[in-house]
């Protein structure tokens, strides 16, 4: 009996629904096949979870087909230059979304919104950017998939018009940390963390060319902590990039991240794995990898420490801009300040994220044993009760 998450069925349905058949290369094929098997055999999806996963993957596949088609329909896309982008990386749950949103609030910058990532075709236009009907379609999709629930919103606010992470662009390559963050897919995760990521970054670059073709700004500001693992590949594809590394006490980060992953899994399955999802070792290894790249290219990195950023966000942003030789005019500072005022008011009304280390089998001694080197190397301030 066939299953709606079989790779061949997903591809057939995406072609039938879009009327397109040019996949733009076969990078996505092996990961889709491995992911499909894991979803059917190991993910323990409930009935709603199957429907949510099916919809997500169909949108990803249709997005891939549409990007390929639009590159033919709009031949100028290939000539778009991606110049001096800024990527926010570092530990997850360490203020990376906050810093990314500061950068995105600067009107000279361009950051991809969720709606244009989810439904990239045709290339968005500046004149209709805030009224595009894809905004409503994206909101409906996020609601169906569970990402607009109060519990999720308290952890990572999703929204059709919010700036979103690079790993959502990677969904169209079918190689993204998102799937492992939502579903129990061990074989897929093993494949993901063993690949050469350069082809995925090349496809991300083509997606950015597509998105800016009719709506440009001075530079892209982009974000995902997942860049840490593949930073060497990122800088090969984007050699003039600046990278913001966000830092925070791992004891704060890991409990928050583990709870985030547990809630993500609960959107799709009634069987949520216990423990911290292997994140202690994964994040330690990721920060060691990015530190090695930073040692080779120190001029391309800026360290954003959580407590310092929270104490004076504008001063931290100004230091970042100075590091990357980006002007920070009064008008740009005023726009960022207005964003902070609105964000502060919204946050005060929104749901809260509660978590504890004990719930995920974490403790200070174990964290410091594995991540002590990171704490020392990056001079990370601890946030622990006496």
Secondary structure, DSSP 8 states (H G I E B T S, - for coil): ---TT-HHHHHHHHHHHH-----SSSHHHHHHHHHHHHHHHTS-B-HHHHHHHHHHHHHHHHHHHHHHHHHHH-GGGGG----S-EEEEESTTSSHHHHHHHHHHSTTEE--BHHHHHT--S---GGGTTT-THHHHHHHHHHHHTTTSHHHHHHS---TTSB--HHHHGGGGT--HHHHHHS--HHHHHHHTTS--HHHHHHHHHHHHHHHTTS--SEEEEE-GGGGGGHHHHHHHSTT-EEEEEE--HHHHHHHHHHHHHHHHHTTBS----S-TTHHHHHHHHHHHHHHHHHH-GGGEEEEEHHHHHH-HHHHHHHHHHHTT----HHHHHHHHHHHHHHHHHHHHS------SGGGT--HHHHHHHHHHHHHHTT-------
